[in-house]
Amino acid sequence: MKAVVITKSGRPEVLEVKERPIPRIGDHEVLLKVHAAGVNRPDIFQRKGNYSAPSGVSKDIPGLEAAGMVERVGAAVTQWKPGDKVCCLVAGGAYAEFVAVDENLCLPVPENFSYAEAAGLPETIFTVWDNVFRRGGLKKGDGILVHGGAGGIGSATIQLAKAFGAKVFTTVSTTDKELFCKKLGADVIINYKNDDFMECLSGETVNVVLDSIGGAYFEKHIDLLADDGKLIQINAMQGAKVDVNLMKIMHKRIVLTGSTLRARQLDFKKQLAQDVFNYVWPLIGKRYKQHIYAELSFDHAPTAHKMMEQGEVLGKLILVP
Ligand SMILES: NC(=O)c1ccc[n+]([C@@H]2O[C@H](COP(=O)([O-])OP(=O)(O)OC[C@H]3O[C@@H](n4cnc5c(N)ncnc54)[C@H](OP(=O)(O)O)[C@@H]3O)[C@@H](O)[C@H]2O)c1
């Protein structure tokens, strides 16, 4: 099969289409014929050599999510049969013509969704559901701040938080992204190139912050959060080492947490998939729209990574074999 391979750590050009063997499937796995794979920021960290795949997962084929048709099923598979259309969460290997995936990490392609639209759902929705709703306990009437509202995680957070009745604050770097987040339903959108989000949000109640920036934002988040607020780190793009004023944490009873999805155990992911199917899948296509910025063929994977690194993407980028 053809796959996009990280030939060595480095710039986007290290991604090359190569021949690789079709993955073998275990008893509980399905072999998916990939029609589309989502591009996520962690793929870029992997390409640069800063985010290696967990054991048992392809080390050099990136890609955390895909959609396609079930080609073959393992002996113990009960939920799917060849010909079914599914999208799935994988810990790597989705930039390929075929990927092997546990049957419980597959969800049906939502009605009226293309493969490209469905391929961009799992990684962001699983991450947002786990962090914002399970870990962060976001509920109706709460306020949430998410940075990078126009990105994959940002656009998923805005739509899900709105669907569950929260007030959403977000940051962006351009007017186009500002308009995009408005359409997604964000209540307050701050262009952080022009304005300080702390000043813009004074007087607002922020119960949850979903942050992938870290660094200098950390202290601002502690100051911004309401009593019993939750700061959830899913990355630290501007620095993972920060000064913490423990008195502030104590006085406001702030919960500081975070997670990374990729390395979690299969049982955890299975349960998360079930939650996503029960609570989020009914909203897809109704309260939750998928916005595809561009679909590129596998041989344009370097271009896709460049587009994401340059910050031009609104919504999701998709690769097609
Ligand atoms: N922990 C996990 O399990 C997990 C899972 C998936 C993703 N993630 C992380 O979540 C983050 C988002 O991933 P993604 O796939 O959604 O990437 P993405 O589509 O590229 O979105 C990232 C967004 O961050 C914004 N940004 C960059 N610097 C910023 C700053 N200083 N202030 C505010 N916004 C800033 C960018 O918007 P502007 O260009 O407008 O600044 C961009 O829209 C990444 O850091 C990724 O590693 C974590």
Ligand as a Chemical Component Dictionary entry (heavy atoms), coordinates in Angstrom:
data_LIG
# 
_chem_comp.id                   LIG 
_chem_comp.type                 NON-POLYMER 
_chem_comp.pdbx_formal_charge   0 
_chem_comp.three_letter_code    LIG 
# 
loop_
_chem_comp_atom.comp_id 
_chem_comp_atom.atom_id 
_chem_comp_atom.alt_atom_id 
_chem_comp_atom.type_symbol 
_chem_comp_atom.charge 
_chem_comp_atom.model_Cartn_x 
_chem_comp_atom.model_Cartn_y 
_chem_comp_atom.model_Cartn_z 
_chem_comp_atom.pdbx_ordinal 
LIG N1  N1  N 0  -3.351 16.532 24.594 1  
LIG C1  C1  C 0  -3.996 15.976 23.589 2  
LIG O1  O1  O 0  -4.500 14.868 23.702 3  
LIG C2  C2  C 0  -4.102 16.720 22.288 4  
LIG C3  C3  C 0  -4.835 16.158 21.213 5  
LIG C4  C4  C 0  -4.939 16.899 20.030 6  
LIG C5  C5  C 0  -4.333 18.149 19.936 7  
LIG N2  N2  N 1  -3.628 18.625 21.000 8  
LIG C6  C6  C 0  -2.982 19.957 20.934 9  
LIG O2  O2  O 0  -3.977 20.928 20.744 10 
LIG C7  C7  C 0  -3.438 22.018 20.008 11 
LIG C8  C8  C 0  -4.349 22.336 18.824 12 
LIG O3  O3  O 0  -4.272 21.258 17.891 13 
LIG P1  P1  P 0  -4.994 21.398 16.481 14 
LIG O4  O4  O 0  -4.795 20.105 15.789 15 
LIG O5  O5  O -1 -6.346 21.954 16.680 16 
LIG O6  O6  O 0  -4.040 22.495 15.783 17 
LIG P2  P2  P 0  -4.441 23.698 14.811 18 
LIG O7  O7  O 0  -5.629 23.308 13.991 19 
LIG O8  O8  O 0  -3.183 24.089 14.128 20 
LIG O9  O9  O 0  -4.880 24.835 15.825 21 
LIG C9  C9  C 0  -3.933 25.468 16.665 22 
LIG C10 C10 C 0  -4.365 26.893 16.864 23 
LIG O10 O10 O 0  -3.521 27.495 17.869 24 
LIG C11 C11 C 0  -3.514 28.873 17.620 25 
LIG N3  N3  N 0  -2.394 29.532 18.300 26 
LIG C12 C12 C 0  -1.076 29.376 18.090 27 
LIG N4  N4  N 0  -0.387 30.193 18.912 28 
LIG C13 C13 C 0  -1.315 30.867 19.660 29 
LIG C14 C14 C 0  -1.251 31.864 20.700 30 
LIG N5  N5  N 0  -0.069 32.322 21.145 31 
LIG N6  N6  N 0  -2.397 32.339 21.266 32 
LIG C15 C15 C 0  -3.590 31.859 20.827 33 
LIG N7  N7  N 0  -3.710 30.939 19.842 34 
LIG C16 C16 C 0  -2.585 30.441 19.273 35 
LIG C17 C17 C 0  -3.487 28.969 16.106 36 
LIG O11 O11 O 0  -4.285 30.058 15.753 37 
LIG P3  P3  P 0  -3.636 31.440 15.295 38 
LIG O12 O12 O 0  -2.805 31.149 14.083 39 
LIG O13 O13 O 0  -4.807 32.272 15.036 40 
LIG O14 O14 O 0  -2.798 31.878 16.424 41 
LIG C18 C18 C 0  -4.201 27.716 15.613 42 
LIG O15 O15 O 0  -5.501 28.003 15.100 43 
LIG C19 C19 C 0  -2.015 21.610 19.595 44 
LIG O16 O16 O 0  -1.096 22.198 20.449 45 
LIG C20 C20 C 0  -2.042 20.116 19.759 46 
LIG O17 O17 O 0  -0.774 19.565 20.031 47 
LIG C21 C21 C 0  -3.506 17.945 22.155 48 
# 
loop_
_chem_comp_bond.comp_id 
_chem_comp_bond.atom_id_1 
_chem_comp_bond.atom_id_2 
_chem_comp_bond.value_order 
_chem_comp_bond.pdbx_ordinal 
LIG N1  C1  SING 1  
LIG C1  O1  DOUB 2  
LIG C1  C2  SING 3  
LIG C2  C3  SING 4  
LIG C2  C21 DOUB 5  
LIG C3  C4  DOUB 6  
LIG C4  C5  SING 7  
LIG C5  N2  DOUB 8  
LIG N2  C6  SING 9  
LIG N2  C21 SING 10 
LIG C6  O2  SING 11 
LIG C6  C20 SING 12 
LIG O2  C7  SING 13 
LIG C7  C8  SING 14 
LIG C7  C19 SING 15 
LIG C8  O3  SING 16 
LIG O3  P1  SING 17 
LIG P1  O4  DOUB 18 
LIG P1  O5  SING 19 
LIG P1  O6  SING 20 
LIG O6  P2  SING 21 
LIG P2  O7  DOUB 22 
LIG P2  O8  SING 23 
LIG P2  O9  SING 24 
LIG O9  C9  SING 25 
LIG C9  C10 SING 26 
LIG C10 O10 SING 27 
LIG C10 C18 SING 28 
LIG O10 C11 SING 29 
LIG C11 N3  SING 30 
LIG C11 C17 SING 31 
LIG N3  C12 SING 32 
LIG N3  C16 SING 33 
LIG C12 N4  DOUB 34 
LIG N4  C13 SING 35 
LIG C13 C14 SING 36 
LIG C13 C16 DOUB 37 
LIG C14 N5  SING 38 
LIG C14 N6  DOUB 39 
LIG N6  C15 SING 40 
LIG C15 N7  DOUB 41 
LIG N7  C16 SING 42 
LIG C17 O11 SING 43 
LIG C17 C18 SING 44 
LIG O11 P3  SING 45 
LIG P3  O12 DOUB 46 
LIG P3  O13 SING 47 
LIG P3  O14 SING 48 
LIG C18 O15 SING 49 
LIG C19 O16 SING 50 
LIG C19 C20 SING 51 
LIG C20 O17 SING 52 
# 
